[in-house]
Amino acid sequence: MNKLYIGNLSEEASSVELESIFEEWKIPISSPFLVKTGYAFVDCPDEKCAMKAIDALSGKVELHGKVIEVEYSVPKRQRSSKLQIRNVPPHLPWEVLDGLLAEHGTVETCEQVNTETETAVVNVKYATKEQARQAMEKLNGHLMEDYALKVTYIPDETAQQDAPQAGRRGPGPRGSPRQGSPGVGPGARPKLQPDVPLRMLVPSQFVGAIIGREGATIRNVTKQTQSKIDIHRKENAGAAEKPITVHSTPEGCSAACKTIMEIIQKEAQDTNFTEEIPLKILAHNNFVGRLIGKEGKNLKKIEQDTNTKITISPLQDLSLYNPERTITVTGTIEACARAEEEVMKKIRESYENDMAALNLQSDLIPGLNLNALGLFPSSSSVMAPSMMAAPSMGGQSVHSSFSPPESETVHLFIPALAVGAIIGKQGQHIKQLSRLTGASIKIAPADGPDTNQRMVIITGPAEAQFKAQGRIFGKLKEENFFGPKEEVKLEAQIKVPSSAAGRVIGKGGKTVNELQNLSSAEVVVPRDQTPDENDQVIVKITGHFYASQLAQRKIQEILSQVQRQQQKPMPGGQPPQRRK
């Protein structure tokens, strides 16, 4: 996606003039301009430069009385079902964007792209090329909160490779695969460890000291700590603080963090800067609840153990474009360094637990794209479920030939005050939710006037359950039905045949205990239940989203195993008789 098409050019436009425009905007190019009558082509060195050219120049720069248009150059044979949508309002809720995209077809994936622009950028894949074409026509220029959307095709690079080569002269396709593309080339090696980077915020006036003359200081820090350190100087131009990302082992990240704090402290002393400079760590909101812990216990323990004061930015600061919260640590450099170790340890634990659930979902529900849900940090390089080992229970791998049933019913309990937010004005939100997830979603009547919880009945296959429940968890978090120091934890109930309840519990409670340890969810099969008219009993699952999902999937696997055993014929040809 590095080749650009420049349209609406005057016949007088020349390559020299175009080159001058790109130089003025500091946009590098990797090939000369190919100028035709009314349009031109040019290659950029990478996708980031190409996106900058589109955002900075398209519809904004005039040449010989004509406002030029800049977009990706995508030949017809490479036009796929994938689109890139730019200039998305930065604070737009996910469900609003989902609803707009769904008006033009079935959205298979929707991923946010990291950029330096103030607005958001998303990559969208539709089910068919025709749906993508219609979305392209309808959405390009569509106004949302005074922002005009810009839509372009994402090239299907396999189409270039598969195209007939007859009559082609010269060498093969130019250029090497983009860095970071998964599985590039036969020698590509997957990472053996998940890379959970440390993200810091530092005052902008100290960035120069961290980099040092001709980059000498940052090179030394990188070498000493065996880290890769990215200083995002161009992000949020004019902002008082700049983010720094450190990729390394946990020990390497901590060493780099402490060294950077020492550099800042020395520069502050040299420049007579008297204000206290806290350590600020950025963390995706999905992990913050578990860092805080129930009633803030985890955070209080870190504060006590490290002799620091820790605060976390409010949920109101989150948006589609900014899913991170700021963890501010005040204390001595030594104390802040110890706090960083403990904070990042909790975040990495949360990440690993979520990856276990995410990995299992991907295996049990083929084709499920988790980034499309907007529930997990899609921009991080660590989002690669296939590279994580599968969790196991009782020595047995969770990966199995389990085929999810056609439909499941889950009862999810939400705060009674949140019912209006889930239903939406005239029922629009719940209808949209049902359409996007493929699940039937109904709110059960209240048990009484003073009830503080309401039951949401979700019916649909496993993938629809994952999407629907995920959206409900996300909506409750977004609408602040849980406090800033609370994680969204809900109770889900599923019904199992009474004959299978013992298998869920296991001998002496072994299976249910293993299930709780694996998923981090609380799983309870209430004793002395009377089976309902369908001879079923309730299993209660309480936890955060990924914990609940992992527990639900494992229970469904157990039920599937029980069903297969019941259907297996006996040696005499008769099916086993169910005990009454």
C-alpha positions, -999 to +999 in steps of 0.1 A: +000+000+000+029+023-008+020+034-043+000+066-047-023+079-074-025+117-077-056+128-095-073+160-107-041+174-120-038+203-144-023+195-178+004+220-169+015+200-137+050+187-138+070+162-118+092+190-105+062+208-090+049+176-074+083+168-060+084+203-045+050+198-028+061+166-013+094+181-001+075+211+015+053+187+035+084+165+043+069+134+027+097+112+013+093+093-020+112+062-033+107+067-070+104+096-095+069+109-103+053+093-133+031+121-147+003+115-172-023+138-186-045+147-156-030+123-131+003+109-118+018+080-098+046+078-072+060+053-047+065+060-010+091+042+010+065+028+034+028+027+043+032+054+070+046+079+044+018+070+020-009+076+046+007+109+056+006+121+019-031+112+016-040+129+049-019+160+043-024+166+006-057+151-007-083+178-011-061+204+006-033+214-018-039+234-050-018+232-081-025+254-112-060+262-099-070+226-092-071+209-058-053+176-061-066+143-049-042+117-034-051+081-028-037+046-029-031+033-064-049+000-066-052-017-101-087-032-108-074-068-105-061-060-070-093-044-057-105-068-030-131-068-003-108-048+019-110-010+025-092+016+045-113+043+060-095+074+072-106+106+089-128+088+114-138+110+143-114+102+172-141+099+199-166+079+178-180+049+197-173+015+182-210+006+178-217+037+158-190+029+134-201-008+133-236+002+125-226+025+096-203-002+081-230-029+085-255-008+063-234-018+033-228-055+038-214-081+062-183-069+080-158-097+086-131-077+103-126-041+114-092-032+128-078+001+139-045+013+124-019+033+144-012+067+128+001+101+137-031+118+126-056+133+150-084+113+135-087+075+135-080+050+107-096+016+103-091-013+079-123-031+071-130-064+053-164-071+038-177-105+029-177-098-009-160-075-033-193-061-044-202-051-008-168-034-006-175-016-038-209-003-026-194+007+007-166+026-011-192+045-032-215+053-002-189+061+025-163+081+006-170+117+016-197+107+041-199+132+069-197+121+105-195+148+132-182+172+105-155+148+095-156+136+058-146+100+056-119+090+031-122+055+017-097+036-004-091+000-015-065-021+002-047-040-025-050-078-027-013-086-031-021-122-040-040-111-070-008-095-083+010-128-079-018-149-094-023-127-124-013-141-158+024-133-166+021-137-203+036-107-222+053-094-191+088-081-196+116-074-172+120-086-136+093-097-112+073-074-089+093-047-073+100-042-036+103-064-006+074-074+018+067-048+044+085-052+077+064-068+103+042-088+079+035-121+096+049-152+080+070-134+054+092-159+035+100-195+043+126-185+069+103-163+090+105-173+127+076-167+151+085-150+184+089-176+211+078-151+238+050-126+238+063-091+236+044-069+261+062-036+257+065-010+283+048+023+273+059+055+291+049+091+289+077+117+293+076+155+294+084+168+259+112+191+271+133+161+282+130+141+249+162+158+236+182+147+266+169+111+263+180+110+227+213+128+232+236+145+207+233+127+174+214+099+192+243+089+214+224+087+247+195+066+234+220+042+216+238+037+249+205+030+268+195+005+241+228-013+242+231-014+280+195-027+286+193-048+254+161-031+244+145-016+214+133+019+223+109+039+201+105+076+209+074+088+192+084+124+188+059+132+160+028+120+179+005+148+190+025+177+177+028+203+204+017+180+232+033+185+267+042+148+268+055+122+243+051+084+245+081+060+245+078+023+238+104-001+251+105-037+236+126-061+256+124-088+283+106-077+315+141-071+331+152-052+300+121-030+301+126-022+338+163-014+333+155+010+304+127+026+325+150+033+354+178+047+331+153+070+313+141+083+347+177+090+358+184+109+325+152+130+331+162+137+367+197+148+358+184+171+330+158+186+354+186+194+379+208+209+351+180+231+339+168+241+374+134+223+368+119+222+402+085+204+397+082+167+406+084+144+376+064+113+382+067+080+362+038+076+338+030+042+324+005+037+296-016+005+297-046-007+276-078-004+295-086-041+292-058-048+317-063-020+342-092-035+361-071-065+371-042-043+380-065-024+404-080-055+418-111-060+438-118-028+458-084-016+448-065-042+468-038-050+442-030-013+437-029-006+474-004-035+479+019-022+452+018+012+468+026-002+503+053-025+490+071+001+470+064+032+491+048+051+462+015+068+453-003+055+422-032+071+404-050+060+372-066+083+346-104+082+344-124+061+320-138+093+305-105+099+288-108+067+267-119+068+230-118+048+198-085+064+191-071+062+226-077+029+244-049+035+269-050+048+305-022+066+323-008+050+354+010+078+374+036+067+400+051+093+424+081+086+446+119+083+445+135+069+413+142+036+432+106+034+445+091+042+410+114+015+394+101-011+419+065+000+412+071-003+375+082-039+379+051-048+399+026-029+377+040-045+345+040-079+361+003-076+367-003-063+332+017-092+317-002-117+338-035-102+325-023-103+290-012-140+292-046-150+307-064-132+280-042-147+253-050-182+267-088-174+263-082-157+230-062-186+216-088-211+226-116-190+210-096-189+178-092-227+178-127-236+187-143-210+164-125-211+131-123-178+113-132-157+143-115-123+141-110-109+176-097-075+165-131-068+149-146-067+184-127-037+196-122-055+229-084-061+228-055-039+219-052-045+181-023-022+175+002-042+196+026-065+180+018-091+205-016-099+191-008-133+175-029-161+190-012-187+169+021-181+186+009-188+221+009-222+236-025-237+243-037-240+280-043-274+293-064-289+321-057-321+340-028-329+316-051-328+286-048-302+259-078-279+256-074-282+218-097-310+206-120-320+179-148-303+198-174-291+173-195-263+189-232-268+189-254-250+164-268-228+190-263-220+227-283-200+252-266-179+278-282-158+305-260-127+312-269-106+343-263-068+339-271-039+363-308-030+361-298+007+354-279-004+323-310-019+305-317+014+287-282+017+274-283-019+260-317-014+244-310+021+230-335+047+217-366+029+204-347-004+206-321+006+179-290-004+198-302-040+207-314-045+172-281-034+158-262-055+183-282-086+172-276-078+135-239-074+139-233-104+161-257-129+146-273-136+180-308-133+194-306-109+223-336-103+246-340-086+280-361-107+304-388-089+325-377-076+359-383-100+389-397-071+409-397-033+413-365-034+435-344-058+415-309-045+409-300-070+381-317-079+348-312-110+327-301-107+291-310-139+271-284-145+243-291-173+219-268-182+190-237-202+180-203-199+198-190-170+176-222-150+180-220-156+218-185-143+219-193-111+199-226-104+217-213-108+252-181-089+243-201-059+230-223-059+262-192-060+285-178-032+264-209-011+265-211-013+303-175-001+305-180+027+280-212+040+297-195+039+332-218+015+349-187+003+367-166+028+386-131+039+375-115+015+399-138-014+391-134-041+364-165-052+345-174-086+359-207-102+352-225-134+360-234-157+332-255-188+336-257-217+312-280-248+316-265-283+314-282-317+315-284-329+351-267-361+340-236-340+329-234-318+360-211-343+377-187-342+348-185-304+351-178-307+388-154-336+386-145-361+413-141-342+445-146-309+426-114-315+407-126-304+373-144-272+384-113-262+405-090-267+375-115-248+353-114-219+378-076-219+379-073-219+341-099-193+334-097-170+365-135-171+365-156-182+394-176-213+384-203-227+407-228-255+402-252-248+431-259-279+452-294-294+457-308-280+425-341-293+413-338-300+375-362-281+353-388-295+330-360-303+305-340-321+332-314-293+332-295-275+360-277-242+361-240-235+361-230-200+372-199-183+358-186-150+372-156-130+359-143-105+334-150-111+297-121-134+286-123-154+319-160-160+314-156-169+277-128-194+285-149-211+312-180-212+289-160-228+260-145-254+283-179-263+298-194-266+262-165-290+254-173-312+284-210-313+273-199-322+238-178-351+251-207-363+273-230-362+243-206-382+221-202-408+247-240-411+251-244-415+214-217-442+210-233-476+205-227-504+231-211-536+219-245-553+217-257-526+194-279-508+219-273-473+230-266-468+267-296-463+289-297-430+308-300-435+345-332-420+360 
